[in-house]
Amino acid sequence: MSKKWLAGLLALSTLMFSGCGSAGASGKQEQPDAKPAEVTIYLTRHGKTMFNELNKVQGWSDTPLTKDGEKVAVDLGKGLKKHDVKFNAVYSSDLKRAHDTASAVLQGSDQKEPIKELKGLREACSGQFEGASLDTIGAEQAKSAGFPSYEAYEAAKRPKTDDQWSWLDDAHYFADKSGYAESSQTVRKRMLRTVKKIGADQSKNGGGNVLVVSHGMAINVMLAGMTDKYKSAPLENASVTKIKYKDGKLQVLSIGDTSYLKEGEKL
């Protein structure tokens, strides 16, 4: 065997083994992992309910949407459709008023997506004060907590760090004797955890837009401390708070936007 022929054979063998090593066991070129995609979350308060209309504390109590509550959700969908907002995923809390709102938004926007219900998106639980009149709730809380007036109760128990909505939540929690009421800290943690997971999951699935239907107090409590855009203003039914998820972080883009709803009402 000539030395030249042997050298050529060795060189060919080296190239063959080098190629096998770069291709991996499957014989296919390995591809780097895809970069997580950006997600825009349309966090929406549910439509108007019977307890909203009757001016009662709602919490985990689940009263149905009124006719107007159904209409504003459909109109919101119409407004979103006008702006060509298409959803890649849809979530709601496991309370029926939130699920029905999500369904009506999809109806108005002519979209079909399965609605995934998550307990973490629930409204704050008000314990023994569920169903109480909002006209007398302050006096009931003060009495239950052993104070002569709501003003005295607030002065003694309101944490200095509580914004308006966090205190409204904590006022239930501190006075509740049933053990069911949730503190604002508990609500904030579960909402943030749930919304972040929604963003992370959709980011892995290609990103895009996600409709998330939750509740007024829960959304407000979550927003407190997230951004200087937050001013403790009440959120209207079917209003949209837009949040961007990117690289594991949430960024609040807008709060309580009713422009989609108002445009949908004209269609």
Summary of the structure (lengths in Angstrom):
residues: 267
radius of gyration: 26.3
end to end distance: 87.4
largest distance: 108.5
contacts: 885
relative contact order: 0.19
helix: 47%
strand: 16%
